[in-house]
Amino acid sequence: MKKFLISFLFLLTANLLYSQSLVVTGDAIVYGDSSDFQVESHLQVMNNSNNTVIVYCQKNEILMDTIGTSDLPQPTNPTSNFCWGGTCYPSTTIFSTKADTILPGEKNNEFVGDYQPWGHSTIAQVEYCFYLNSDPNDRACFIVTYDATSTVSDVKEVVYSEEIGSFYPNPTNEYTSLFYNVKGISLLQITDILGNVVKNIQMEGNGEKTIYVGDLHKGVYFGNLVKNGEIIKTKKLIINK
């Protein structure tokens, strides 16, 4: 009887430890330039439970060191911040003060992690943990490595192979830009979180496109690259005023 009870408690404990409500996916490594615009990480948080959950985010900087040298006169150390729950936080913030509500089986794509190398050729590692308001121990964590040791030309080559790159700066309040490399004529549609199209930008060939977004309200938007009526790439844009 004693052995049975011990075995039962062990199985119960194991289930509690591994029965998480959230699943986090995304790119474990993101690449960028050592110039002063940010390197972005986009994570997807899925509610794997049968209940509606309220989810907060925690940032843990594992590695935030300058590992190279730069000719740029930038005294600023590398920094990281993140956006969650419709709010973007400064580098000093560890816990989000706002949460996102995720329905059962729903996938939330609103998280953005930003790393600013500020002219330093660096590699950084940041862990992002998402946890339930009702049970902070019910959490899922994901470690992102930011590699900002590339040159501008390297970044463009990577972006061009993907047809469109990420918006930068992002978040922004007036202008944002992105690199692109498309065959023929394509359309970049900016939509709000409800799917309403707020801007249409025609693109052809390759280059860098600067877009004015100062006329849009604060919130989360998506840049959809549309070819032949089909969305082939989507990039997130946050407007913060």
Phi and psi in degrees as GROMACS dihedral restraints (atoms count N, CA, C in turn):
[ dihedral_restraints ]
;  ai    aj    ak    al  type     phi  dphi    fc
    3     4     5     6     1   -64.0    20    10
    4     5     6     7     1   -43.3    20    10
    6     7     8     9     1   -64.2    20    10
    7     8     9    10     1   -39.1    20    10
    9    10    11    12     1   -63.3    20    10
   10    11    12    13     1   -42.2    20    10
   12    13    14    15     1   -64.6    20    10
   13    14    15    16     1   -42.1    20    10
   15    16    17    18     1   -63.0    20    10
   16    17    18    19     1   -43.7    20    10
   18    19    20    21     1   -63.0    20    10
   19    20    21    22     1   -41.1    20    10
   21    22    23    24     1   -64.3    20    10
   22    23    24    25     1   -43.9    20    10
   24    25    26    27     1   -63.4    20    10
   25    26    27    28     1   -38.3    20    10
   27    28    29    30     1   -63.4    20    10
   28    29    30    31     1   -44.6    20    10
   30    31    32    33     1   -65.5    20    10
   31    32    33    34     1   -39.4    20    10
   33    34    35    36     1   -63.6    20    10
   34    35    36    37     1   -44.6    20    10
   36    37    38    39     1   -62.5    20    10
   37    38    39    40     1   -42.2    20    10
   39    40    41    42     1   -61.5    20    10
   40    41    42    43     1   -41.0    20    10
   42    43    44    45     1   -66.1    20    10
   43    44    45    46     1   -37.3    20    10
   45    46    47    48     1   -67.1    20    10
   46    47    48    49     1   -35.6    20    10
   48    49    50    51     1   -72.6    20    10
   49    50    51    52     1   -36.1    20    10
   51    52    53    54     1  -108.1    20    10
   52    53    54    55     1     0.4    20    10
   54    55    56    57     1   -90.9    20    10
   55    56    57    58     1    75.9    20    10
   57    58    59    60     1   -91.1    20    10
   58    59    60    61     1   148.0    20    10
   60    61    62    63     1   -85.8    20    10
   61    62    63    64     1   -21.6    20    10
   63    64    65    66     1  -114.2    20    10
   64    65    66    67     1   146.3    20    10
   66    67    68    69     1  -128.5    20    10
   67    68    69    70     1   127.0    20    10
   69    70    71    72     1  -113.4    20    10
   70    71    72    73     1   131.0    20    10
   72    73    74    75     1  -133.1    20    10
   73    74    75    76     1   158.9    20    10
   75    76    77    78     1   161.9    20    10
   76    77    78    79     1  -173.1    20    10
   78    79    80    81     1   -81.7    20    10
   79    80    81    82     1   126.5    20    10
   81    82    83    84     1   -74.2    20    10
   82    83    84    85     1   -24.4    20    10
   84    85    86    87     1  -129.9    20    10
   85    86    87    88     1   131.0    20    10
   87    88    89    90     1  -124.6    20    10
   88    89    90    91     1   143.0    20    10
   90    91    92    93     1  -111.3    20    10
   91    92    93    94     1   149.5    20    10
   93    94    95    96     1  -156.8    20    10
   94    95    96    97     1  -173.3    20    10
   96    97    98    99     1   -98.7    20    10
   97    98    99   100     1   153.5    20    10
   99   100   101   102     1   -83.8    20    10
  100   101   102   103     1     4.7    20    10
  102   103   104   105     1   -75.3    20    10
  103   104   105   106     1  -176.1    20    10
  105   106   107   108     1   -87.7    20    10
  106   107   108   109     1     7.6    20    10
  108   109   110   111     1   -91.0    20    10
  109   110   111   112     1   162.3    20    10
  111   112   113   114     1   -83.0    20    10
  112   113   114   115     1   155.2    20    10
  114   115   116   117     1  -102.4    20    10
  115   116   117   118     1   131.2    20    10
  117   118   119   120     1  -108.7    20    10
  118   119   120   121     1   146.7    20    10
  120   121   122   123     1  -125.0    20    10
  121   122   123   124     1   134.4    20    10
  123   124   125   126     1  -120.0    20    10
  124   125   126   127     1   122.8    20    10
  126   127   128   129     1  -116.9    20    10
  127   128   129   130     1   150.3    20    10
  129   130   131   132     1  -110.3    20    10
  130   131   132   133     1   129.6    20    10
  132   133   134   135     1  -113.4    20    10
  133   134   135   136     1   119.7    20    10
  135   136   137   138     1  -110.5    20    10
  136   137   138   139     1   135.4    20    10
  138   139   140   141     1   -86.3    20    10
  139   140   141   142     1   106.0    20    10
  141   142   143   144     1   -92.2    20    10
  142   143   144   145     1     8.2    20    10
  144   145   146   147     1  -101.6    20    10
  145   146   147   148     1  -179.5    20    10
  147   148   149   150     1   -97.8    20    10
  148   149   150   151     1     8.7    20    10
  150   151   152   153     1  -120.2    20    10
  151   152   153   154     1   151.9    20    10
  153   154   155   156     1   -72.8    20    10
  154   155   156   157     1   132.3    20    10
  156   157   158   159     1  -123.4    20    10
  157   158   159   160     1   150.1    20    10
  159   160   161   162     1  -106.8    20    10
  160   161   162   163     1   120.7    20    10
  162   163   164   165     1  -118.9    20    10
  163   164   165   166     1   130.4    20    10
  165   166   167   168     1  -106.9    20    10
  166   167   168   169     1   167.3    20    10
  168   169   170   171     1  -126.0    20    10
  169   170   171   172     1   144.2    20    10
  171   172   173   174     1  -127.4    20    10
  172   173   174   175     1   135.3    20    10
  174   175   176   177     1  -108.2    20    10
  175   176   177   178     1   131.6    20    10
  177   178   179   180     1  -126.4    20    10
  178   179   180   181     1   114.9    20    10
  180   181   182   183     1   -82.4    20    10
  181   182   183   184     1   112.3    20    10
  183   184   185   186     1   -86.3    20    10
  184   185   186   187     1   -45.8    20    10
  186   187   188   189     1  -135.9    20    10
  187   188   189   190     1   122.5    20    10
  189   190   191   192     1  -144.3    20    10
  190   191   192   193     1    62.9    20    10
  192   193   194   195     1  -119.9    20    10
  193   194   195   196     1   151.8    20    10
  195   196   197   198     1   -83.6    20    10
  196   197   198   199     1   120.0    20    10
  198   199   200   201     1  -110.3    20    10
  199   200   201   202     1    -3.4    20    10
  201   202   203   204     1  -134.8    20    10
  202   203   204   205     1  -167.3    20    10
  204   205   206   207     1  -122.7    20    10
  205   206   207   208     1   160.8    20    10
  207   208   209   210     1  -144.2    20    10
  208   209   210   211     1   144.6    20    10
  210   211   212   213     1   -83.4    20    10
  211   212   213   214     1    -8.3    20    10
  213   214   215   216     1   -75.3    20    10
  214   215   216   217     1   138.5    20    10
  216   217   218   219     1   -79.5    20    10
  217   218   219   220     1    64.7    20    10
  219   220   221   222     1  -113.1    20    10
  220   221   222   223     1   107.6    20    10
  222   223   224   225     1   -80.8    20    10
  223   224   225   226     1    -9.4    20    10
  225   226   227   228     1   -73.3    20    10
  226   227   228   229     1   133.8    20    10
  228   229   230   231     1   -75.9    20    10
  229   230   231   232     1   155.1    20    10
  231   232   233   234     1   -57.6    20    10
  232   233   234   235     1   145.4    20    10
  234   235   236   237     1  -136.1    20    10
  235   236   237   238     1   163.9    20    10
  237   238   239   240     1  -140.1    20    10
  238   239   240   241     1   144.8    20    10
  240   241   242   243     1  -141.5    20    10
  241   242   243   244     1   179.4    20    10
  243   244   245   246     1  -152.2    20    10
  244   245   246   247     1   160.9    20    10
  246   247   248   249     1  -123.3    20    10
  247   248   249   250     1   130.0    20    10
  249   250   251   252     1  -158.0    20    10
  250   251   252   253     1   145.2    20    10
  252   253   254   255     1    66.6    20    10
  253   254   255   256     1    28.9    20    10
  255   256   257   258     1    75.6    20    10
  256   257   258   259     1    11.2    20    10
  258   259   260   261     1  -131.5    20    10
  259   260   261   262     1   139.6    20    10
  261   262   263   264     1  -105.8    20    10
  262   263   264   265     1   136.5    20    10
  264   265   266   267     1  -113.8    20    10
  265   266   267   268     1   149.1    20    10
  267   268   269   270     1   -72.3    20    10
  268   269   270   271     1   172.1    20    10
  270   271   272   273     1   -64.6    20    10
  271   272   273   274     1   -21.6    20    10
  273   274   275   276     1   -80.6    20    10
  274   275   276   277     1   -11.0    20    10
  276   277   278   279     1   -83.4    20    10
  277   278   279   280     1   131.9    20    10
  279   280   281   282     1  -103.9    20    10
  280   281   282   283     1   -44.9    20    10
  282   283   284   285     1  -108.9    20    10
  283   284   285   286     1   134.5    20    10
  285   286   287   288     1   -70.2    20    10
  286   287   288   289     1   144.0    20    10
  288   289   290   291     1   -94.5    20    10
  289   290   291   292     1   -12.3    20    10
  291   292   293   294     1  -113.1    20    10
  292   293   294   295     1   154.0    20    10
  294   295   296   297     1  -125.4    20    10
  295   296   297   298     1   162.2    20    10
  297   298   299   300     1  -111.3    20    10
  298   299   300   301     1   139.8    20    10
  300   301   302   303     1   -94.9    20    10
  301   302   303   304     1   125.4    20    10
  303   304   305   306     1  -120.6    20    10
  304   305   306   307     1   124.3    20    10
  306   307   308   309     1   -74.9    20    10
  307   308   309   310     1   161.7    20    10
  309   310   311   312     1   -56.3    20    10
  310   311   312   313     1   127.9    20    10
  312   313   314   315     1    77.1    20    10
  313   314   315   316     1    -1.6    20    10
  315   316   317   318     1   -81.3    20    10
  316   317   318   319     1   148.2    20    10
  318   319   320   321     1  -109.8    20    10
  319   320   321   322     1   124.5    20    10
  321   322   323   324     1  -102.1    20    10
  322   323   324   325     1   125.1    20    10
  324   325   326   327     1  -112.5    20    10
  325   326   327   328     1    21.0    20    10
  327   328   329   330     1   -86.7    20    10
  328   329   330   331     1    -9.0    20    10
  330   331   332   333     1   -74.5    20    10
  331   332   333   334     1   135.1    20    10
  333   334   335   336     1  -133.3    20    10
  334   335   336   337     1   125.6    20    10
  336   337   338   339     1  -105.3    20    10
  337   338   339   340     1   133.1    20    10
  339   340   341   342     1  -119.7    20    10
  340   341   342   343     1   133.9    20    10
  342   343   344   345     1  -121.3    20    10
  343   344   345   346     1   126.2    20    10
  345   346   347   348     1  -110.0    20    10
  346   347   348   349     1   106.5    20    10
  348   349   350   351     1   -76.3    20    10
  349   350   351   352     1   -18.3    20    10
  351   352   353   354     1    50.9    20    10
  352   353   354   355     1    47.0    20    10
  354   355   356   357     1    85.9    20    10
  355   356   357   358     1    -3.6    20    10
  357   358   359   360     1   -94.9    20    10
  358   359   360   361     1   139.5    20    10
  360   361   362   363     1   -83.1    20    10
  361   362   363   364     1   101.7    20    10
  363   364   365   366     1  -136.6    20    10
  364   365   366   367     1   162.5    20    10
  366   367   368   369     1  -126.0    20    10
  367   368   369   370     1   130.6    20    10
  369   370   371   372     1  -128.8    20    10
  370   371   372   373     1   154.7    20    10
  372   373   374   375     1  -128.6    20    10
  373   374   375   376     1   129.4    20    10
  375   376   377   378     1  -131.5    20    10
  376   377   378   379     1   132.7    20    10
  378   379   380   381     1  -100.6    20    10
  379   380   381   382     1   132.3    20    10
  381   382   383   384     1  -115.7    20    10
  382   383   384   385     1   125.3    20    10
  384   385   386   387     1  -115.7    20    10
  385   386   387   388     1   133.7    20    10
  387   388   389   390     1  -114.2    20    10
  388   389   390   391     1   129.9    20    10
  390   391   392   393     1  -140.6    20    10
  391   392   393   394     1   156.5    20    10
  393   394   395   396     1   -79.2    20    10
  394   395   396   397     1   140.3    20    10
  396   397   398   399     1   -62.4    20    10
  397   398   399   400     1   -35.1    20    10
  399   400   401   402     1   -77.6    20    10
  400   401   402   403     1   -22.4    20    10
  402   403   404   405     1  -154.3    20    10
  403   404   405   406     1    92.9    20    10
  405   406   407   408     1   -59.0    20    10
  406   407   408   409     1   -19.5    20    10
  408   409   410   411     1   -78.4    20    10
  409   410   411   412     1   -16.3    20    10
  411   412   413   414     1   -87.3    20    10
  412   413   414   415     1    92.1    20    10
  414   415   416   417     1  -142.0    20    10
  415   416   417   418     1   160.1    20    10
  417   418   419   420     1  -134.3    20    10
  418   419   420   421     1   133.4    20    10
  420   421   422   423     1  -118.8    20    10
  421   422   423   424     1   153.5    20    10
  423   424   425   426     1  -144.6    20    10
  424   425   426   427     1   129.1    20    10
  426   427   428   429     1  -100.1    20    10
  427   428   429   430     1   127.1    20    10
  429   430   431   432     1  -111.5    20    10
  430   431   432   433     1   130.8    20    10
  432   433   434   435     1  -100.2    20    10
  433   434   435   436     1   122.7    20    10
  435   436   437   438     1  -100.5    20    10
  436   437   438   439     1   116.7    20    10
  438   439   440   441     1  -106.2    20    10
  439   440   441   442     1   102.1    20    10
  441   442   443   444     1  -109.3    20    10
  442   443   444   445     1    41.3    20    10
  444   445   446   447     1  -102.1    20    10
  445   446   447   448     1     1.4    20    10
  447   448   449   450     1   -80.7    20    10
  448   449   450   451     1   166.1    20    10
  450   451   452   453     1   -94.4    20    10
  451   452   453   454     1   170.1    20    10
  453   454   455   456     1   -59.2    20    10
  454   455   456   457     1   -41.0    20    10
  456   457   458   459     1   -65.2    20    10
  457   458   459   460     1   -36.5    20    10
  459   460   461   462     1   -61.8    20    10
  460   461   462   463     1   -44.1    20    10
  462   463   464   465     1   -61.8    20    10
  463   464   465   466     1   -43.6    20    10
  465   466   467   468     1   -62.0    20    10
  466   467   468   469     1   -39.4    20    10
  468   469   470   471     1   -62.9    20    10
  469   470   471   472     1   -41.6    20    10
  471   472   473   474     1   -65.5    20    10
  472   473   474   475     1   -44.9    20    10
  474   475   476   477     1   -62.8    20    10
  475   476   477   478     1   -44.9    20    10
  477   478   479   480     1   -61.7    20    10
  478   479   480   481     1   -32.9    20    10
  480   481   482   483     1   -70.7    20    10
  481   482   483   484     1   -17.7    20    10
  483   484   485   486     1  -101.9    20    10
  484   485   486   487     1    -0.4    20    10
  486   487   488   489     1    80.2    20    10
  487   488   489   490     1   -47.3    20    10
  489   490   491   492     1  -138.0    20    10
  490   491   492   493     1   145.3    20    10
  492   493   494   495     1   -97.0    20    10
  493   494   495   496     1  -172.4    20    10
  495   496   497   498     1   -79.4    20    10
  496   497   498   499     1   154.7    20    10
  498   499   500   501     1   -68.5    20    10
  499   500   501   502     1   143.1    20    10
  501   502   503   504     1  -150.2    20    10
  502   503   504   505     1   140.4    20    10
  504   505   506   507     1   -67.0    20    10
  505   506   507   508     1   155.1    20    10
  507   508   509   510     1  -155.4    20    10
  508   509   510   511     1   109.4    20    10
  510   511   512   513     1   -70.5    20    10
  511   512   513   514     1   161.2    20    10
  513   514   515   516     1  -146.4    20    10
  514   515   516   517     1   170.3    20    10
  516   517   518   519     1  -131.5    20    10
  517   518   519   520     1    -5.3    20    10
  519   520   521   522     1  -140.1    20    10
  520   521   522   523     1   -57.5    20    10
  522   523   524   525     1  -126.9    20    10
  523   524   525   526     1   148.5    20    10
  525   526   527   528     1  -143.1    20    10
  526   527   528   529     1   157.5    20    10
  528   529   530   531     1  -134.1    20    10
  529   530   531   532     1   165.0    20    10
  531   532   533   534     1  -159.3    20    10
  532   533   534   535     1   150.3    20    10
  534   535   536   537     1   -85.7    20    10
  535   536   537   538     1   149.8    20    10
  537   538   539   540     1  -147.5    20    10
  538   539   540   541     1   155.5    20    10
  540   541   542   543     1  -152.3    20    10
  541   542   543   544     1    95.9    20    10
  543   544   545   546     1  -122.6    20    10
  544   545   546   547     1   151.1    20    10
  546   547   548   549     1   -96.0    20    10
  547   548   549   550     1   127.7    20    10
  549   550   551   552     1    75.2    20    10
  550   551   552   553     1  -157.2    20    10
  552   553   554   555     1   -99.9    20    10
  553   554   555   556     1   126.0    20    10
  555   556   557   558     1  -123.6    20    10
  556   557   558   559     1   166.5    20    10
  558   559   560   561     1  -122.8    20    10
  559   560   561   562     1   128.4    20    10
  561   562   563   564     1  -100.1    20    10
  562   563   564   565     1   112.9    20    10
  564   565   566   567     1  -101.1    20    10
  565   566   567   568     1   125.1    20    10
  567   568   569   570     1   -95.6    20    10
  568   569   570   571     1   121.2    20    10
  570   571   572   573     1  -121.8    20    10
  571   572   573   574     1   153.0    20    10
  573   574   575   576     1   -83.0    20    10
  574   575   576   577     1  -177.6    20    10
  576   577   578   579     1   -68.1    20    10
  577   578   579   580     1   -17.1    20    10
  579   580   581   582     1   -91.2    20    10
  580   581   582   583     1    -2.8    20    10
  582   583   584   585     1    92.8    20    10
  583   584   585   586     1     4.6    20    10
  585   586   587   588     1   -76.0    20    10
  586   587   588   589     1   130.8    20    10
  588   589   590   591     1   -77.0    20    10
  589   590   591   592     1   122.6    20    10
  591   592   593   594     1  -109.1    20    10
  592   593   594   595     1   -19.5    20    10
  594   595   596   597     1  -151.3    20    10
  595   596   597   598     1   145.3    20    10
  597   598   599   600     1  -124.4    20    10
  598   599   600   601     1   123.9    20    10
  600   601   602   603     1  -123.6    20    10
  601   602   603   604     1   121.2    20    10
  603   604   605   606     1   -83.4    20    10
  604   605   606   607     1   135.6    20    10
  606   607   608   609     1  -132.2    20    10
  607   608   609   610     1   144.4    20    10
  609   610   611   612     1  -149.0    20    10
  610   611   612   613     1   137.6    20    10
  612   613   614   615     1    77.7    20    10
  613   614   615   616     1  -137.1    20    10
  615   616   617   618     1  -141.5    20    10
  616   617   618   619     1   161.2    20    10
  618   619   620   621     1   154.4    20    10
  619   620   621   622     1  -155.3    20    10
  621   622   623   624     1  -124.4    20    10
  622   623   624   625     1   129.8    20    10
  624   625   626   627     1  -113.4    20    10
  625   626   627   628     1   128.0    20    10
  627   628   629   630     1  -105.0    20    10
  628   629   630   631     1   131.2    20    10
  630   631   632   633     1  -122.7    20    10
  631   632   633   634     1   132.9    20    10
  633   634   635   636     1   -85.0    20    10
  634   635   636   637     1   123.0    20    10
  636   637   638   639     1  -124.7    20    10
  637   638   639   640     1    12.7    20    10
  639   640   641   642     1   -64.9    20    10
  640   641   642   643     1   -16.8    20    10
  642   643   644   645     1   -89.7    20    10
  643   644   645   646     1     2.0    20    10
  645   646   647   648     1   -99.0    20    10
  646   647   648   649     1   152.7    20    10
  648   649   650   651     1   -75.2    20    10
  649   650   651   652     1   160.3    20    10
  651   652   653   654     1   -61.2    20    10
  652   653   654   655     1   138.3    20    10
  654   655   656   657     1   153.4    20    10
  655   656   657   658     1  -169.4    20    10
  657   658   659   660     1  -100.6    20    10
  658   659   660   661     1   131.9    20    10
  660   661   662   663     1  -129.7    20    10
  661   662   663   664     1   167.7    20    10
  663   664   665   666     1  -132.4    20    10
  664   665   666   667     1   136.6    20    10
  666   667   668   669     1  -100.1    20    10
  667   668   669   670     1   111.3    20    10
  669   670   671   672     1  -105.4    20    10
  670   671   672   673     1   121.6    20    10
  672   673   674   675     1   -84.8    20    10
  673   674   675   676     1   117.5    20    10
  675   676   677   678     1  -112.2    20    10
  676   677   678   679     1   126.0    20    10
  678   679   680   681     1  -131.2    20    10
  679   680   681   682     1   127.0    20    10
  681   682   683   684     1    55.2    20    10
  682   683   684   685     1    37.8    20    10
  684   685   686   687     1    78.2    20    10
  685   686   687   688     1     5.3    20    10
  687   688   689   690     1  -119.5    20    10
  688   689   690   691     1   135.5    20    10
  690   691   692   693     1   -78.8    20    10
  691   692   693   694     1   120.7    20    10
  693   694   695   696     1  -111.7    20    10
  694   695   696   697     1   -18.5    20    10
  696   697   698   699     1  -147.6    20    10
  697   698   699   700     1   145.2    20    10
  699   700   701   702     1  -134.7    20    10
  700   701   702   703     1   131.8    20    10
  702   703   704   705     1  -125.7    20    10
  703   704   705   706     1   139.8    20    10
  705   706   707   708     1   -88.1    20    10
  706   707   708   709     1   143.9    20    10
  708   709   710   711     1  -133.3    20    10
  709   710   711   712     1   130.8    20    10
  711   712   713   714     1  -114.3    20    10
  712   713   714   715     1   126.4    20    10
  714   715   716   717     1  -104.9    20    10
  715   716   717   718     1   121.5    20    10
  717   718   719   720     1  -125.9    20    10
  718   719   720   721     1   112.5    20    10
